[in-house]
Amino acid sequence: MAGTRERSVSEATVRRLELATGGVAGAGVAEMSARLPWFSRLTADQRAGVLMVTQLGAANFVTWLRDPDATPRLTAEAFRSAPPDLARRMTLRQTVELVRIATEVFEERIPALAGSRSERATLVASVLRFGREVAFAAATVYASAAESRGAWDARLEALVVDAVVRADRDSEGALLSRASALGWDPAARAVVLVGDPPREGDGEGPDPLHGVRRAAYRAGVSVLLGAHGSHLVMIMSLDEARGGGERPEADDGDGGGDGGADGGAEDARDHRLADLTRGESKAALALADAFGPGPVVAGPVVAGLLDAHRSAGRALAGHRAVVAWPGAPRPVSADELLPERVLAGDAAAVEQLVREVARPLREAGGSLVETVESYLEHAGVLEACARSLFVHPNTVRYRLRRVADLTGAQASDARGARLLHMAIALDRLRTSDDEADLGPRR
């Protein structure tokens, strides 16, 4: 094959091609500028880089005519010689457009330099084959770059998630820089989800997290994924979630203090992600389905990436404690797991429970604490509770609605009752300890 080509294209024709490569390359770049609107927006250095690559491609074509076995080396060399700034600026689609135009110019001008009809046919076929090899070389270069960028992005992503989980306040600048390099908006509201990673083979590709990323793409949200021990930590950007709606209204307790347990359970499920809009909640549910088997716990919504450690801390604490609630919804809010977190020894949960539940009841007065305790002692029987307090049942209903407004917990719900009982008990223990620390007065 090589010998046939050398006999078909004379040395005189090859010499003419060598002398014409500069003009052919210049004509190709001129055609690119005329036909591609984005080409004129390149800087002068970038256009010069395109001309250099085109000239090298034309010169390599002449060398290839002498040695067809050099095709892979010469075509790859043409793209390796491109300035780094040009390689970053050009997309694969734009590169294909340039190769197409350059090939068309080569087809038009190079065969005209043939010394005979047979040489012309040989040059036409050679240009088409060389153009095909150049296109494959471009695709290979971009594929290699994409693999390298993917590996680098994965390392950056792991570093960002690790910094968030560790609450590393000393590297906030590096955290923001790495997140920006990944295309993440550090000012976007975020929530952290923790669960088990998908099992191998559950994803749609060799990467077990491919299915998770695909679910995030379908939901229209950005995510950062990382491992924490055997768990998968996901930071979800909320400001991009599609299908957003109004925030759910807070339960005003119109159902009364004597609602059934089924209604309370339904309320807990409806408000498991109460901080999210409807669209955000829908996206979170879709992403929870992409985790592996087992519970998925969501931390609270935070204002930005620098605050995401708070959401991650609560989500991880909730995931450690969620085993104590076999019937927990998926996903479940870390705040819904406050009783279990307290039992697991989470000091932050104790603080939160006292601060957000017990203290508002105590400071509100109006016998709210006594009403809750009496209601729970009488197993939720409204009339018995009213008799023990010497008030009308409607007064008990009113007070329980106030309790729900202040704490978000329904005393008629099994979980709400557990949360209220634990919060009041912890508050009393803390008060008792404080008094003991003061010691007897002299």
Number of C-alpha atoms within 10 A of each C-alpha: 6 13 10 9 17 15 10 17 20 14 12 12 19 19 12 15 22 16 12 16 23 18 13 21 24 17 17 25 24 13 16 22 17 11 14 14 9 10 18 13 11 15 11 10 12 20 17 15 19 25 20 20 20 25 21 22 25 27 20 22 25 19 16 20 20 17 14 19 11 14 20 14 12 22 23 18 16 21 20 14 13 18 16 11 11 17 20 9 10 13 12 14 10 14 16 16 15 23 21 17 17 25 22 16 20 24 18 13 19 21 22 16 17 22 15 15 11 11 20 18 13 17 23 19 14 20 22 15 14 22 22 15 17 24 19 16 21 21 16 13 16 17 13 12 14 12 11 12 12 12 12 13 16 16 13 19 21 18 17 24 25 19 20 25 21 11 18 13 12 9 11 16 11 13 24 18 16 18 21 12 13 16 10 17 17 19 15 15 18 26 28 31 30 31 26 19 21 21 12 13 10 17 17 13 11 10 13 17 22 16 18 25 19 15 19 21 13 13 21 17 20 19 21 21 22 22 16 16 7 9 17 19 31 23 25 27 25 27 15 17 21 16 14 17 12 9 14 14 8 11 15 12 19 10 13 18 25 16 16 14 15 12 13 20 15 12 14 22 18 12 20 22 26 18 16 22 18 19 19 26 23 18 25 26 17 17 26 24 15 23 26 19 13 15 22 29 33 31 28 23 21 20 14 17 26 20 18 26 25 19 23 28 20 27 28 24 24 31 27 16 22 25 13 14 12 9 9 19 16 18 24 26 27 30 21 24 24 26 26 23 24 22 14 16 12 18 12 14 23 19 15 15 24 21 14 14 23 24 17 16 24 15 10 13 10 12 12 20 23 15 21 24 17 21 25 19 12 15 13 21 15 20 16 16 23 20 12 12 17 9 12 13 17 14 13 24 20 16 20 25 23 19 25 21 15 16 19 18 25 29 27 25 23 16 19 21 20 16 24 26 18 21 26 22 14 18 20 14 12 13 12 11 11 11 11 10 9 8 8 7 4 3
